[in-house]
Amino acid sequence: MNSPNDTAPDAETILITDDDKAFCAALSGAFRRRGLKVVVAHDYEDAISEAHAWNPARAVVDLRMPGRGGLEVVGELKQKHPHMKIVVLTGYGSIASAVEAMKLGAVHYLTKPAEPDEVLAAFDRTEPATDVPAGDANPRSLEEVEWEHLQRVLTDCGGNISEAARRLGMHRRSLQRKLARGRPGEGAGPLDE
């Protein structure tokens, strides 16, 4: 039996790797309605295994996942499947992560929420992705960067505010007050994600 690396990649198959199962279901449904085959993985191990089994030509990888994250998935996929085009998605816009994903071989970087057609168009980009972290033209406020960092740590802690506060080196009540204010520019409201 031939290994996937011995056969041509399947141009009609897309691997989606994201720990958010609802997002995976929505994106895979949208891709299937466009006539594509979709393989879904929710962590590093599943992504590598599914890529080996199906040999997709394209992959959508979320950067923020528990355990081995999206950057590790991108690196491993590009090493084992150099033909694969990878678009990286994240809920946390980060120039450093975008640059790292490009260095590892991703063709483009999109911030969630991204429309299915936007994701598909990103695979076909021909110019270098050096323009991707162009957020410098419209820099984010310190409050927004802090909010995203707090959300990232909270997500990594499974929503446990006490553990997140410990990792951040702040009092639990201070973290709760910051979270209760809501995302900068959106006013007070319930906690994001």
N, C-alpha and C positions, 0 to 999 in steps of 0.2 A: 504494500500500500504506500502511496506517495504521501509525504508530509506536506502540509499546506505551503511550506516554503518552496516545494518542488513544482507546485501548480500556480497558475495565474490567480491573482487575487480576484475575488468576486465583486465586480463593480456595482452590483445592485444591492449589496449587503452593507449595512452600517451597524457598527457596534456602539451602543450607548452605555457609558459607564457613569453612574451617579447613584449615591446612596438614597436619594429622594425618590422613593418608589412611585409616588403620584406624578412627579415630573417625568420620570421615565415612561410611565404609561401614556401620558399626554403626548410627549414628543414622539414616541414610537408609533402611536396611533396616527399622528399627523404624517409621519414618513410613510407608513403603510398605505394611507389614502393617496399618497403620491406615487404608489406603485413600487416602493422599495421593500426589501427584506430587512428586518431589524433583529438584532441580537442584543439582549440586555444583560448587563452585569451591574452588581451593586457594590463591589469592592475590588481590590487589586487582584486577588487570586482568581475570582470569577472572570475578570476582564482578560487576564492572560490566558486562561483556559479556553474561553469562548473565542478569542482571537485565533488560537491554535486550531480549534475545531472548525471554524467557519471561514477563516482567511478573508475577512472583509477588507475592502479597499479603503474604507473610511471609518473613522471613529470620532465620537463626541465624548470628551472626557471632562468631568467636573473636577476642579482642583481641590475642593474641600470635601474630604471624606475621612471618616474615622480610620485609624490604623494607617496603612501605607496609602498616602494621598495621591492625588491626580498627577503630580509631577513625576512620581515614581512609575505610575502607570504609563505615562507618555514615554519616559526613558526606556522602559522595558519593551513596549510595543515597537518603538522605532528600532531598537536593537534587533528584535526577533523578526520584525516585518518592515524592513526599510522602505518598502513600496507604499506603506499606509499613509494616507493623508489624515491628519489629526487636527480637529478644532477643539480648543479648550474653552470651557464655560466655567464661570464662577459667579457666585452671588456677592462676592467681595471684590470690587475692582481694585487691583493691585498692580502697579507698574512693575515692581520687582518680580512678581509671579509671572506676569506676561512675558517679560524679557527672558526669564528662566525657561518658560515653556517653549519659547521660540528657539532658544539655544538647544533644547532637547529634540527639536524637530517638528513642533506643531506648526501648521500653516497659518493659523489665525487664532485670535483670542477674542471672545465675546463675553460681555457681562450679562448675567441673567437679569431679567427674563429676556430671552432671545426668541424671536419668531422662527418657526421651522424653515421658512424660505430664506431668512437671513443666515441660518446655520448652513443650509445647502449652498447658498451663494459663497459662503466663506471657504468652502472646499475648493472652489474654482479660482480663487485669487491667484494671479500670476505674478504680481509684483511682490517684492520682499515685504515681509511683515514688519519692517522697521517702523512703519507709521502707526502701528497698533497702539503703543503706549503714548499716544498723542494727547493724553490728559493734561500735559504741561501747559497747553494753550488755555485751558480752563481749569486751573488747579482746584482741588477739593479743599474745603475748609478743614482746619485742624479738628473741629468738633465732629465732622463727618468721618474723618479717618479714625478718630477715637471710637466713635459709635461702631464702625465696622470691626475694629479690633475687639471691642467688648463682645459683639455678637459672635465673632469667630471663636473666642475663648469660651463663651457660654455654650456654643454648639459643640466644641470639643469636649466639654464637660457634661454633655448630655442634658443640658438645661439646669444643672445643679448650681444655683447661685452661690452657695457657700464655697463649693470647690472652685468655681470661677473666680470668686473674690480672693481666695487663697493664692491661686496661680497669678493673679494680677497684683498681689501685694497690697490689697486695699480692704477696708472693712466691708462686710456684707451689706450693711445699710447704705453705705456710700454707693456701692454698685447698684443696689435696688433703686436709689434716687436717680442715678444717671439713666438707667433703663426706663424708669417711669416717665421721664421727660420725652421719650420717643426719639425717632430719627430726626436729626437737625433739618430744619426747613419744612418738616411735616407736622410740627406741633406735638403736643402731648397725646398719647394714645396707648393702646395695648402694645406689648412687646412685639418686636419684629421677629419673624422666623424663630 
